[in-house]
Amino acid sequence: MRGQSRLDSFGTILAGVAHRLGLESKLFEARLRRHWPEIVGEPIATHTRPDQVRFKKLYILVHNSVWLQQLTFLKPELLDKVNSMAGEKLVTELVLRIGDVSLDRASQPMASAPEAGPPQPSAELLREATLHTQGIQDQALREQLAAVMAQALAMTPPDSSRRAP
């Protein structure tokens, strides 16, 4: 007879930890930046860049007013695509703003990344991730999770490129 216990996948456990630590939004932003061309298509991706998610609103930087006007008509379709990628309704509104959409490492396809490998997290990112994992009792798991979180944060563009709302 089979027992009642259920094994959770590592992804499910990490999702739960990210939720408890309030990191879902940052991880979602990083995924959006990494997969933006796949989500919206290359023509739109070259003229836009996801900026941040705040209060279930996705702020998107747009190259100029012409693209901003065009994308205004595509908001419902873009919103559906973003939430489909997320697997749930994480975003309820899109806010378009004119801004710098220059290509950075997060919007380039992974295949064109330099051969040097992924960027190494700074000591500050490691410290921040360690603070978020203090509630985990198992030291090895706590250290590994902090390293994974810091690596994921190191792959996101710096906040200095963001504009004030």
N, C-alpha and C positions, 0 to 999 in steps of 0.2 A: 504494500500500500504506500502510496506517495504522500509525503508530508505536506503541510500547509506552507512551508517556508518558500519564499520567492527570492531569487537572486536578481539584484539590480545590476544593470550594465554600468560600466565606469562613467559613460556619458551621462546617465541618469543621476548618478551620485554627484558628479561635477555640476550638473545643472542645479541640483538641490543646494549645494554649497554656494554656488554663485548667487542663487536667489536669497539665501540667508544672509549673505555678505553684501547684498545690494550691488552686485557687479554685473547683473544681467544686461543693463543698458550699455555699459562700456563694451562688453563682449559682443553684443548685437551690433554696435557701431563699427567695431573692428571687422566683423563679418561683412557688413554692408560695404565698407570701403574696399575690402579685398575682392568681393564678387560683384561690384557695381556694374561693370560692363556686361556681365552675364545676366544681371537682373533687368536692366533697362535697355540693353542693346548698345552696340558700339557707337552709332551716331549720336545718341543722347549722352552717353557716358563721356564722350570727348568734350562736351560743352557743359557738363554738370559735375558736381561732386557732393556726396552726402557729407554734411558737416557734423551734426550732432542730433541726438534724440533727447528731448526734454518734455516731460509730462505728456508722453505718448504722441508728441509732435516731432516729425522728422524735418529738420532744417536742411535744405538743399541749396548749395551755392550754384548759381547759373552764370554763364559767360557774359551775357548782355540782355538788354530789355527785349530784343526780338525773341530769343530763346525763352525768356521768362514768360512772355505772352503765349507762345506756342505751347509750353508745358502746362500752362494754366488749364488748357482744354484737356490735357492728358492726365490730370491729377487722379481721377478715379482709377484709371488703368494702372498707373504707376503705384498707387497705394495698394491695389490688389497684388501686384507683382512683389512688392516689398514684404507684405504679410504672408504671401505664399512661400517666399524664401524662409521666413521666420518659422513657418509652421503653425503660427497662431497670430491673433490680432494684437500685435505689439504697438502698432502705429495707427492712430485714428485720423491724423491730419498731416498734410504736407505743407510746409511753409517755404516758398521760393524766395530767394534773395540774390541780388547781383553781387558777385564776389569773385575772388581769384580761384580759378579751377585748374590751375597749372597741374600737369601730371606730376605725381609723386610716386614713391615706391608702392603705396597701397593701391593705387588705381591701375598700375601696370599689370599685365598678365604675369602669373607666377613663372611661366617659362622664360620670360625675358629678364628675370632677376639676375643680378651678378652672381658669378660662381663662388663668391666669398662666403655664401651661406646666409642664414638669417641674422639679423642684427642682434647683438648681445645686449641684454638688459643692463641698465645702469645700476649703480649701487642704490640710488634713490628708489627706483622701481622695485628692486628686490626688498628693500626695507618696507615699502608700502604694501607689497604683497604679503610679506611676513606678518605685518600688523593685522591684515585681514584674515589670516589663517590661525591666529592664536587660539581660537576655540577648539581646534582639532587636537585630540589627545595623543594620537599616534605620531611620534616625532618624525619618523621617516615619511609618512604620508603628508604631514604638515609641510616639511621641507620640499618634497616633490611638488605638491600643489602650489606652493609659493613660487617655485621655479617656473612652473608652467604658466601661472598667471603673469609673472613678470615678463616672460618671453612673449606672451600674447600682447601685453601692453606695449612692449618695445616695438612691435610690428605696426602699431597704430601711428598715424601722423601726429606730430606734436600739437598740443593745444594752442600754441602761440599763433597758429594760422587762423584761428577762429575769430570771428568778429562779434562784437557785442550785439545782443538781440535788439 
